[in-house]
Amino acid sequence: MEPSIQKRSREFSVFGILLILIGVGLILSKLHLLNYSWKTIFWICMGLAGFASVIQAFITRRRGMVFWGSLLFFISVAMVSHRLALVEFVPWDVPATISLALGLSFLILFMYEPSRFGVLIPAILFCGYGTLYYLWWWDIIDWFEMKHYVYTYWPVIVILWGLSLIFKPKK
C-alpha cells in the first residue's frame, strides 16, 4: 500500500511568532536601540500576536480565533496607548476600555460571519457603554443628557434583537 502523504497546512504558530517578537524586542532594548520597558514591548508583541491570529483565523476559517485574537489585539492597543502616554488613563476607565474591546471583538466576529446577526447585540451593548462613558468622561455629552437618551431610546435594542431573531438563517 502506498503511504498517505498529508499536506502541510499553511497555519503558523502564533505562540512561536510571539516568542520571536518578544526576543527581538528584548534584544533591541538591551542594545539600547529601543528605549521602552519590557512591559511595553510585551504588550506590543501581544497586540501583534492578536492581529496575526485574527489574520490566520480569517485564512483558516476558525471562528474562535477571530474573537479571542481581536480581543487580545484591542486590549493590547489600550495597554500600549496607556504605556506610551497617548491617552490619559485612570483606574476607573478599565471597565469602559474592556467593554469597548469586547464590543469591537464582537463586531469583528460579525464581519467574519455576517449571517450571524446575534453577535451584533453584544457588540452594540458593549461598544455603546464604552463610547457613552468616554463621551461623558471627555465632557462631550452631559450625564443628564446621556441618561435621558438611554432612558428614552433603550427599546431600540429590543427591536434590533427581534429583527435578529426574525432574519436568523433557518437550519
C-alpha distance (Angstrom), angle and dihedral (degrees) to the residues before:
residue distance angle dihedral
M1 . . .
E2 3.71 . .
P3 3.81 114.8 .
S4 3.76 113.1 -118.9
I5 3.75 115.0 -116.3
Q6 3.75 114.5 -145.1
K7 3.74 118.4 -144.8
R8 3.73 113.8 -122.5
S9 3.77 109.5 -122.1
R10 3.75 121.9 -128.7
E11 3.78 92.5 -120.5
F12 3.75 118.4 125.7
S13 3.75 129.6 -156.7
V14 3.80 110.5 -100.3
F15 3.80 89.7 -167.0
G16 3.81 90.3 53.4
I17 3.80 91.2 51.1
L18 3.80 89.6 47.5
L19 3.81 91.4 53.7
I20 3.80 91.7 48.2
L21 3.81 92.2 49.9
I22 3.80 93.4 47.5
G23 3.80 90.5 48.2
V24 3.81 93.1 49.5
G25 3.80 90.9 47.3
L26 3.79 92.6 49.7
I27 3.82 92.6 47.9
L28 3.80 91.0 49.7
S29 3.79 89.3 48.7
K30 3.83 92.3 49.6
L31 3.82 90.2 49.7
H32 3.83 88.7 50.5
L33 3.80 91.4 -120.7
L34 3.79 90.5 117.8
N35 3.79 117.3 42.4
Y36 3.79 100.4 -159.6
S37 3.77 130.5 109.2
W38 3.78 120.2 -107.7
K39 3.83 89.8 -107.1
T40 3.79 91.3 60.3
I41 3.81 91.0 46.0
F42 3.81 89.5 49.0
W43 3.82 93.1 53.7
I44 3.80 92.1 45.4
C45 3.80 89.0 53.0
M46 3.80 91.9 46.2
G47 3.80 89.5 52.4
L48 3.79 91.6 50.1
A49 3.81 90.5 47.4
G50 3.81 90.2 50.3
F51 3.79 90.9 49.5
A52 3.83 90.9 47.6
S53 3.81 91.6 50.0
V54 3.82 90.8 51.6
I55 3.80 90.6 51.2
Q56 3.80 90.1 46.9
A57 3.81 90.7 48.3
F58 3.80 91.7 53.1
I59 3.80 89.8 50.1
T60 3.82 97.4 45.0
R61 3.84 95.2 34.9
R62 3.82 98.0 -120.7
R63 3.77 110.4 154.2
G64 3.81 97.3 -169.1
M65 3.78 93.4 56.4
V66 3.80 90.5 53.2
F67 3.80 93.1 61.5
W68 3.80 99.1 39.6
G69 3.80 94.6 41.0
S70 3.79 92.5 50.7
L71 3.82 90.9 45.6
L72 3.81 89.4 52.9
F73 3.80 90.0 47.7
F74 3.82 95.1 50.2
I75 3.82 93.9 44.8
S76 3.80 88.7 49.2
V77 3.80 91.6 50.6
A78 3.81 89.0 53.2
M79 3.80 92.3 48.4
V80 3.82 94.0 47.1
S81 3.81 92.0 48.0
H82 3.81 87.9 51.4
R83 3.83 93.3 46.7
L84 3.82 92.8 48.2
A85 3.84 90.4 45.5
L86 3.80 92.6 -122.2
V87 3.80 91.4 134.3
E88 3.78 126.8 30.2
F89 3.78 106.7 -113.5
V90 3.78 128.4 -162.6
P91 3.82 126.4 175.1
W92 3.80 95.3 -109.1
D93 3.81 89.4 60.1
V94 3.82 90.3 69.7
P95 3.85 97.7 87.8
A96 3.81 92.1 48.9
T97 3.80 91.9 46.2
I98 3.81 92.6 49.3
S99 3.80 88.8 45.5
L100 3.80 91.1 53.9
A101 3.80 91.2 47.3
L102 3.82 90.9 50.8
G103 3.80 92.4 46.6
L104 3.79 93.2 49.5
S105 3.81 90.1 47.1
F106 3.80 90.3 54.0
L107 3.80 88.4 48.2
I108 3.83 90.8 53.1
L109 3.81 87.8 48.9
F110 3.81 88.9 53.9
M111 3.81 89.9 49.4
Y112 3.81 88.1 52.2
E113 3.80 92.6 52.4
P114 3.84 110.6 17.4
S115 3.79 93.3 -179.6
R116 3.81 90.5 70.7
F117 3.80 102.1 82.6
G118 3.79 91.8 168.5
V119 3.81 92.8 78.3
L120 3.79 89.8 61.8
I121 3.82 91.0 71.2
P122 3.82 95.9 63.4
A123 3.82 89.1 38.4
I124 3.81 91.0 56.5
L125 3.81 93.6 42.8
F126 3.80 96.7 47.6
C127 3.81 95.8 39.9
G128 3.79 90.3 43.9
Y129 3.80 93.4 54.0
G130 3.80 93.4 45.9
T131 3.78 93.7 45.4
L132 3.80 94.0 47.1
Y133 3.79 90.7 48.5
Y134 3.80 93.8 52.1
L135 3.81 92.9 43.2
W136 3.80 87.7 53.6
W137 3.82 93.6 43.0
W138 3.82 92.6 51.4
D139 3.85 90.5 47.5
I140 3.79 94.3 -116.6
I141 3.79 92.6 126.0
D142 3.77 130.3 23.8
W143 3.81 121.1 -115.5
F144 3.80 93.7 -125.4
E145 3.80 92.0 46.7
M146 3.80 90.2 50.0
K147 3.80 91.2 47.5
H148 3.81 89.8 51.9
Y149 3.81 93.1 51.6
V150 3.81 93.6 46.3
Y151 3.81 90.9 47.3
T152 3.81 91.9 48.1
Y153 3.80 102.1 40.7
W154 3.82 104.9 33.8
P155 3.85 91.6 105.9
V156 3.82 87.6 70.5
I157 3.82 86.2 76.1
V158 3.80 90.2 56.0
I159 3.82 90.1 49.2
L160 3.82 91.7 50.5
W161 3.79 90.3 48.3
G162 3.80 90.4 52.2
L163 3.80 91.3 48.6
S164 3.79 90.5 50.9
L165 3.80 90.0 53.0
I166 3.82 92.4 48.4
F167 3.81 95.1 48.7
K168 3.79 95.4 40.2
P169 3.80 109.0 128.4
K170 3.78 113.1 -105.7
K171 3.80 117.6 -123.9
